[in-house]
Amino acid sequence: MKKGHRMKLFTGIAAICLITQLIASEREEFQIDVPGIQQVYPVDMDNDGDLDLIVVHHDKSLMEEETRRFISIYRQDRGFPSRPSARYAVPGPDAVFDWGDTDRDGLMELLFVRPDGIWIWYPAFSCLEDSGRSCRLIGAHTLFTGPDRSELVQWNFIKDIDEDGKPELTLPEFGGFHFYGQDSLGLFQLLHECRIPLEHRIQSRAGLALQIYLPEIRIADMDLDHNPDLLFILKEKIILCLGSGQKIWPTMADSSVFRIMRFAADNPHLSMLEALAPAENHLEIEDLNNDGFKDIILSRASMAGFTKTLSQLQLYYSRNGTFDILPDQVLAADNFYGDHFITDLNMDGRPDLALLQFPIGLVGAARFLITQKMKVGFDIYLMKTDGRYPDIPDQQLRFTRRSKIRNVLRPEVAAFSDWNGDGRPDLLVNVNHQQIIVFLQTSAGLFDKKPAFKIRMPVSPENRIGDLNHDGRADLILWYPDTGKMTVLLSRGAG
């Protein structure tokens, strides 16, 4: 080989090695073994500015189902450890949990709802099994139980409802809720009882059991009277309790300050292929047009079936705290669930919309059965200055996705988050079970039609995307319940 050719070959190899090192330095990956992993929640437990991981998992080697449940906390300290920093064996009757700083010492505690009240666990980060201490915080008799006593459900029942800087606790009961607040000694006392109708159903497969649908509880000044109002957001209705400045809320007997807003009728059950898309509606509260009043977004699931997947996004704009019966704007989406994202894409201070598009049709369905590939994408709607979305999307972003039949209805990974640290949300989405692609923003909230780069790793529908270490770049958590593995991917550099 001639000297010049050897020099070119050496230079090429050096360049490849340098590029490989740069790519490797652009992300940091942590592999953690958690047998029986069920759910992961990023939370700053120790108030150090970095998000730690709360991991819910089962130990199937134990005999009793209600003693198999564990919560492990992995503290972030220049990365994530392979072993938990604290672990809690959850006792039998606990079904619902939440986290919050109830004693205002800057450290998070975990609270659990039991039939005899609310219990609290103070983690001690000492790398010891069952580290920390637990005790009963509120003694009360409640008939509440979760739908599956072998599982732990996270529900946000720790909230500063009266906005005095001290959190209140919400204890679910049949027929309503009890609110507990702290007295001058820091002890929780019953403040108020709010009797509201809850959605529920009776199961009779393995004995009679009552399942309660836990509503999302939101605090918002809906009528701009400078008093916080209490909202219970259910599947198809919102129960609104208007605050009066007395730090308590009414019961249904006081109809002048208690409203029930219904936004949809029950959808019929779907059959055969339509059963892949269960008909469920979803309500959200958001100030869409920046007028100070909270608006309502109703996602109506598809009722048309597998080959005609049209769903709707119905927007109800507030008029001084009141709403019309009919929606002010309706946007159609070719997907089963009304899947969408609400975020400020072009950084103009107004929330924009991205609707998932899944136009499969008969031809597309036949092609998918043969190739397992389909065309999917997002329609981008940028909020206009008049407080409405355009009738035609500002951009239609499309790409080819390969999927198995059980994950055909939506991408396993999809999020709008800043991946390269330029302050603009980018689109992360998987195109098969081994690859995630990233579309970067070009300008004015629109995206390049070609992905900027690809991430090759096993994809799981169980994932969370966010900035774990507060460096301005999105990070990725994926966990695999079948294998008991968890992967944490921290973004570095330009992606």
Buried (B, 14 or more C-beta within 10 A) or exposed (E): EEEEEEEEEEEEEEEEEEEEEEEEEBBBEBEBEBBBBBBBBBBBBBEEEBBBBBBBBBEEEEEEBBEBBBBBBBBBEEEBEEEBBBBBBBEEBBBBBBBBBBBEEEBBBBBBBBBEBBBBBBBEBEEEEEBBEBEEBBEBEBEBBBBEBEBBBEBEBBBBBBEEEBBBBBBBBEEBBBBBBBEEEEEBEEBBBBEBEBBEEEEEEEEEBEEBEBBBBBBBBBBBEEBBBBBBBBBBBBBBBBBBEEBBBBBBEEEEBBBBBEBBEEBEEBEEEBEBBEBBBBBBBEBBBEBEBBBBBBBBBBBBBBBEBBBBBBBBBBEEBEBEEEBBEEBEBBBBBBBBBBEBBBEBEBBBBBBBBBBBEEEBBEBBEEEBBBBBBBBBBBBEEEBBBEEEBBBEBEBEBBBEEEBBBBBBBBBBBBBBBBEBBBBBBBBBBEBBBBBBBEEEBBBBEEBBBEBEBEBBBBBBBEBBBEEEBBBBBBBBBEEBBBBBBBBBEBB
